[in-house]
Every structure is written in C-alpha cells, then in structure tokens.
Amino acid sequence: HGLEPGLSKLLRKRRQLYEDGRTQDAAGLQVLVTMRESINHTTRLALTEIAGVEPSKFLPEVTLVFHISNEQAAEKLASVKGVARVDHMRPEYKFRPDLYASVSANHNRPEVLAMPRRRLGYALLQVSLANSWSGISGSDAVASLADKWRDQLGALGDARVVGRSTHLIVVEASLQALNRTVEWIASHEEVHTISPAPIPQQRGDAVKWVVQSGSIASGTTVWAKGINGTNQLVGVSDGGLD
C-alpha cells in the first residue's frame, strides 16, 4: 500500500525514545496523508477517527497532516480507500524555499521595523504548531515548549522566543542566525509551518461604508446626518466571558 518505506520503523524508534525519556520532543510523528482526489467530508471523518485527532490544515486540497504516535495508525491511514500515500512530514516541508530571501528582503521595511519588538538586522518568524499536537497537549504544553525553546535558542545562537499563543510561537533571529534557526525549529515534530511574521496593514478602509449603509455606493449615511462621534466618550471592556 501507500505507506512510506521505513515510516513504521521510524515511529517505533521515536516512541521508544519518548518512553525511555531520551527525547523531550513530542511522541510520534507528523505524517502527510495524500489522497488520489479532493478530500470529501466522509473521508476526512474516517481519517480523523483513525488518527484520533483533528488534522492540521494543509495545501493542496488533496493533502492532510496528522500527528500520530504509532505504526498501527499509519498503516490504517494508508489502508483508507482513496489514500495514495502516507509520508513523514520532513523538516524541509515546513517552510517555503524562498523563506530566507523573503525575510532578508523585507526585514528593514519601515512598516516592518514599526512592528512591536522589532530590531534592525533581525527577523520575526511565526511558528505554527501542529493543530493535532497543540489540541491534545493544550496551552500548558505550548507554554512549556516556549520556555524550553527560550533556553535552547539562547544556546544555539542569536535567536530568542518573543511571544506565543495557543498554537503559535514567535521567534526573533538575526539574519546571520536565520538559516540555522529555521532548520533547528523545523526539526521539531510539534512544528507544522514556519513563515515570516505577518506585516501589520490597515484593513478597515471599507468598514465605514459597511457599518453605515452596507455598500460604498450607498455612502456614509450616518455621517451624512452629522453623527460622527465628535465630543463623544466611548468605553470598551472585555469581561473575558464567551
């Protein structure tokens, strides 16, 4: 069937290392499940049930990424009707080939340097963690991983963790240390993708039209009546209740 040669052996080896305490990385591996045609809802549910976790998003539409912990899951995924291949998601799959060139070309743009925590000669990397791993492990595990990386990146060279969320870690690296930092990050099984941190852009230009009349053609009907917020005090609070 379409199981990558050696994948089962690699899964057994990683599980043994994890159980023996010889690695602090996540147990198991990320695998690419490539279908022969576009993935439909029924197939996605079948694959998710076998893996036991939701897949990470991935392109193209014929490919899903799962974090699995044993060779039995890999074999079952490969046996699903319509599955063409099940492969290990290698480190080089986690970032675009032009990542280095893109970061180097954009790091000193004014709008980039205006971002919080930016320093000249440094780049911010957005590290997306595998949905399946962060979903199982939870926010405490992400925080623990970020703390571990702080120590390890400090020893690696001119790089550091500067932020995190429930499924992201943001790393700052000097341009000189960029290559080895990206390669080091990509070697971790928890990591799904690495990309330049997004550049802040104003995206609310159309809001004034939408909230007042629903379209640019209809104009700013509220402002036209003299209601524009002048001399008004606005308070916003967030109680944290969803």
C-alpha positions as a Python dict, from the first residue, in 0.01 Angstrom:
ca = {
    (1, 'H'): (0, 0, 0),
    (2, 'G'): (99, 369, 1),
    (3, 'L'): (295, 371, 328),
    (4, 'E'): (636, 535, 302),
    (5, 'P'): (909, 271, 341),
    (6, 'G'): (1068, 299, 684),
    (7, 'L'): (787, 507, 837),
    (8, 'S'): (669, 232, 1073),
    (9, 'K'): (1026, 175, 1192),
    (10, 'L'): (1072, 548, 1250),
    (11, 'L'): (751, 564, 1455),
    (12, 'R'): (862, 271, 1671),
    (13, 'K'): (1202, 433, 1726),
    (14, 'R'): (1053, 768, 1828),
    (15, 'R'): (803, 605, 2063),
    (16, 'Q'): (1083, 410, 2229),
    (17, 'L'): (1296, 722, 2270),
    (18, 'Y'): (1000, 905, 2422),
    (19, 'E'): (912, 622, 2661),
    (20, 'D'): (1276, 589, 2768),
    (21, 'G'): (1295, 962, 2839),
    (22, 'R'): (1570, 1014, 2584),
    (23, 'T'): (1385, 1289, 2399),
    (24, 'Q'): (1177, 1586, 2511),
    (25, 'D'): (1015, 1624, 2172),
    (26, 'A'): (656, 1517, 2115),
    (27, 'A'): (592, 1146, 2088),
    (28, 'G'): (510, 1028, 1737),
    (29, 'L'): (541, 1200, 1403),
    (30, 'Q'): (355, 1431, 1172),
    (31, 'V'): (251, 1248, 858),
    (32, 'L'): (126, 1372, 522),
    (33, 'V'): (-180, 1184, 401),
    (34, 'T'): (-216, 1241, 27),
    (35, 'M'): (-538, 1143, -147),
    (36, 'R'): (-590, 1045, -509),
    (37, 'E'): (-861, 1312, -541),
    (38, 'S'): (-1008, 1602, -344),
    (39, 'I'): (-1087, 1521, 18),
    (40, 'N'): (-1458, 1500, 97),
    (41, 'H'): (-1622, 1524, 438),
    (42, 'T'): (-1676, 1149, 476),
    (43, 'T'): (-1313, 1066, 402),
    (44, 'R'): (-1190, 1339, 635),
    (45, 'L'): (-1403, 1198, 919),
    (46, 'A'): (-1274, 845, 853),
    (47, 'L'): (-912, 962, 861),
    (48, 'T'): (-970, 1170, 1174),
    (49, 'E'): (-1129, 875, 1355),
    (50, 'I'): (-828, 654, 1276),
    (51, 'A'): (-573, 917, 1378),
    (52, 'G'): (-771, 1009, 1689),
    (53, 'V'): (-709, 1380, 1635),
    (54, 'E'): (-814, 1658, 1402),
    (55, 'P'): (-573, 1719, 1113),
    (56, 'S'): (-368, 2030, 1067),
    (57, 'K'): (-467, 2236, 766),
    (58, 'F'): (-251, 2187, 460),
    (59, 'L'): (-246, 2260, 90),
    (60, 'P'): (-316, 2136, -168),
    (61, 'E'): (-668, 2015, -101),
    (62, 'V'): (-569, 1653, -156),
    (63, 'T'): (-336, 1651, 147),
    (64, 'L'): (-393, 1645, 524),
    (65, 'V'): (-140, 1642, 807),
    (66, 'F'): (-191, 1429, 1118),
    (67, 'H'): (20, 1384, 1429),
    (68, 'I'): (19, 1011, 1505),
    (69, 'S'): (202, 815, 1774),
    (70, 'N'): (220, 456, 1647),
    (71, 'E'): (273, 250, 1335),
    (72, 'Q'): (-74, 93, 1356),
    (73, 'A'): (-234, 432, 1295),
    (74, 'A'): (-7, 489, 994),
    (75, 'E'): (-100, 154, 845),
    (76, 'K'): (-472, 216, 899),
    (77, 'L'): (-449, 560, 737),
    (78, 'A'): (-275, 407, 436),
    (79, 'S'): (-549, 146, 403),
    (80, 'V'): (-834, 400, 372),
    (81, 'K'): (-993, 396, 28),
    (82, 'G'): (-860, 680, -186),
    (83, 'V'): (-535, 731, 8),
    (84, 'A'): (-238, 743, -228),
    (85, 'R'): (48, 795, 18),
    (86, 'V'): (129, 834, 387),
    (87, 'D'): (467, 1001, 433),
    (88, 'H'): (666, 1154, 715),
    (89, 'M'): (639, 1533, 712),
    (90, 'R'): (1007, 1613, 684),
    (91, 'P'): (1158, 1937, 819),
    (92, 'E'): (1212, 2083, 471),
    (93, 'Y'): (837, 2060, 404),
    (94, 'K'): (761, 2309, 681),
    (95, 'F'): (885, 2628, 517),
    (96, 'R'): (893, 2776, 169),
    (97, 'P'): (1221, 2756, -22),
    (98, 'D'): (1220, 3135, -57),
    (99, 'L'): (1175, 3199, 318),
    (100, 'Y'): (1530, 3324, 369),
    (101, 'A'): (1520, 3553, 65),
    (102, 'S'): (1178, 3691, 160),
    (103, 'V'): (1277, 3769, 518),
    (104, 'S'): (1608, 3925, 415),
    (105, 'A'): (1439, 4147, 156),
    (106, 'N'): (1166, 4271, 390),
    (107, 'H'): (1329, 4294, 733),
    (108, 'N'): (1420, 4666, 706),
    (109, 'R'): (1099, 4798, 552),
    (110, 'P'): (958, 5087, 761),
    (111, 'E'): (630, 4909, 831),
    (112, 'V'): (824, 4603, 948),
    (113, 'L'): (1054, 4798, 1177),
    (114, 'A'): (747, 4972, 1320),
    (115, 'M'): (617, 4639, 1449),
    (116, 'P'): (646, 4580, 1825),
    (117, 'R'): (973, 4424, 1942),
    (118, 'R'): (1145, 4470, 1604),
    (119, 'R'): (1519, 4531, 1584),
    (120, 'L'): (1723, 4626, 1279),
    (121, 'G'): (1904, 4325, 1139),
    (122, 'Y'): (1660, 4080, 1297),
    (123, 'A'): (1362, 3889, 1159),
    (124, 'L'): (1046, 3765, 1326),
    (125, 'L'): (936, 3411, 1247),
    (126, 'Q'): (585, 3283, 1308),
    (127, 'V'): (597, 2916, 1406),
    (128, 'S'): (264, 2739, 1369),
    (129, 'L'): (230, 2428, 1584),
    (130, 'A'): (50, 2121, 1459),
    (131, 'N'): (-321, 2150, 1533),
    (132, 'S'): (-337, 1789, 1641),
    (133, 'W'): (-43, 1823, 1880),
    (134, 'S'): (-147, 2155, 2039),
    (135, 'G'): (-510, 2037, 2055),
    (136, 'I'): (-414, 1727, 2254),
    (137, 'S'): (-142, 1885, 2464),
    (138, 'G'): (-320, 2211, 2549),
    (139, 'S'): (-198, 2563, 2627),
    (140, 'D'): (17, 2450, 2922),
    (141, 'A'): (223, 2230, 2689),
    (142, 'V'): (263, 2518, 2442),
    (143, 'A'): (384, 2742, 2726),
    (144, 'S'): (624, 2471, 2840),
    (145, 'L'): (755, 2429, 2486),
    (146, 'A'): (809, 2805, 2452),
    (147, 'D'): (1002, 2810, 2782),
    (148, 'K'): (1218, 2517, 2668),
    (149, 'W'): (1291, 2693, 2339),
    (150, 'R'): (1395, 3009, 2524),
    (151, 'D'): (1680, 2821, 2687),
    (152, 'Q'): (1776, 2618, 2381),
    (153, 'L'): (1767, 2907, 2132),
    (154, 'G'): (1986, 3108, 2365),
    (155, 'A'): (2247, 2835, 2347),
    (156, 'L'): (2200, 2795, 1972),
    (157, 'G'): (2293, 3150, 1883),
    (158, 'D'): (2142, 3492, 1818),
    (159, 'A'): (1775, 3394, 1844),
    (160, 'R'): (1503, 3409, 2110),
    (161, 'V'): (1135, 3345, 2175),
    (162, 'V'): (943, 3674, 2192),
    (163, 'G'): (580, 3559, 2204),
    (164, 'R'): (332, 3274, 2193),
    (165, 'S'): (-39, 3198, 2173),
    (166, 'T'): (-245, 2880, 2194),
    (167, 'H'): (-92, 2737, 1876),
    (168, 'L'): (186, 2977, 1773),
    (169, 'I'): (535, 3063, 1892),
    (170, 'V'): (707, 3379, 1764),
    (171, 'V'): (1086, 3367, 1735),
    (172, 'E'): (1324, 3653, 1665),
    (173, 'A'): (1651, 3567, 1491),
    (174, 'S'): (1935, 3771, 1350),
    (175, 'L'): (1980, 3746, 975),
    (176, 'Q'): (2316, 3577, 1036),
    (177, 'A'): (2150, 3309, 1251),
    (178, 'L'): (1836, 3278, 1037),
    (179, 'N'): (1930, 2964, 843),
    (180, 'R'): (2032, 2754, 1141),
    (181, 'T'): (1739, 2885, 1350),
    (182, 'V'): (1483, 2783, 1086),
    (183, 'E'): (1643, 2442, 1043),
    (184, 'W'): (1650, 2386, 1419),
    (185, 'I'): (1284, 2484, 1458),
    (186, 'A'): (1176, 2269, 1163),
    (187, 'S'): (1340, 1962, 1318),
    (188, 'H'): (1074, 1955, 1593),
    (189, 'E'): (777, 1727, 1534),
    (190, 'E'): (540, 1971, 1705),
    (191, 'V'): (606, 2231, 1433),
    (192, 'H'): (369, 2249, 1139),
    (193, 'T'): (489, 2551, 941),
    (194, 'I'): (740, 2839, 968),
    (195, 'S'): (675, 3171, 797),
    (196, 'P'): (769, 3539, 830),
    (197, 'A'): (562, 3715, 1093),
    (198, 'P'): (274, 3898, 919),
    (199, 'I'): (332, 4266, 844),
    (200, 'P'): (59, 4482, 1006),
    (201, 'Q'): (-160, 4651, 749),
    (202, 'Q'): (-465, 4871, 773),
    (203, 'R'): (-756, 4658, 658),
    (204, 'G'): (-1052, 4862, 781),
    (205, 'D'): (-1088, 5109, 496),
    (206, 'A'): (-1424, 4963, 395),
    (207, 'V'): (-1566, 4941, 748),
    (208, 'K'): (-1705, 5295, 747),
    (209, 'W'): (-1918, 5207, 444),
    (210, 'V'): (-2026, 4861, 557),
    (211, 'V'): (-2149, 4956, 905),
    (212, 'Q'): (-2336, 5264, 784),
    (213, 'S'): (-2506, 5164, 463),
    (214, 'G'): (-2386, 4821, 359),
    (215, 'S'): (-2201, 4933, 47),
    (216, 'I'): (-1974, 5204, -88),
    (217, 'A'): (-2239, 5301, -344),
    (218, 'S'): (-2489, 5387, -68),
    (219, 'G'): (-2250, 5624, 105),
    (220, 'T'): (-2185, 5706, 471),
    (221, 'T'): (-2547, 5766, 567),
    (222, 'V'): (-2484, 5807, 940),
    (223, 'W'): (-2211, 6066, 897),
    (224, 'A'): (-2434, 6247, 646),
    (225, 'K'): (-2676, 6316, 934),
    (226, 'G'): (-2398, 6474, 1139),
    (227, 'I'): (-2349, 6172, 1365),
    (228, 'N'): (-1974, 6123, 1361),
    (229, 'G'): (-1867, 6076, 1722),
    (230, 'T'): (-1747, 6431, 1785),
    (231, 'N'): (-1721, 6506, 2161),
    (232, 'Q'): (-1839, 6155, 2246),
    (233, 'L'): (-1664, 5933, 2501),
    (234, 'V'): (-1652, 5563, 2417),
    (235, 'G'): (-1564, 5292, 2665),
    (236, 'V'): (-1480, 4934, 2575),
    (237, 'S'): (-1445, 4650, 2823),
    (238, 'D'): (-1385, 4279, 2781),
    (239, 'G'): (-1503, 4061, 3063),
    (240, 'G'): (-1347, 3750, 2913),
    (241, 'L'): (-1681, 3565, 2905),
    (242, 'D'): (-1754, 3378, 2584),
}
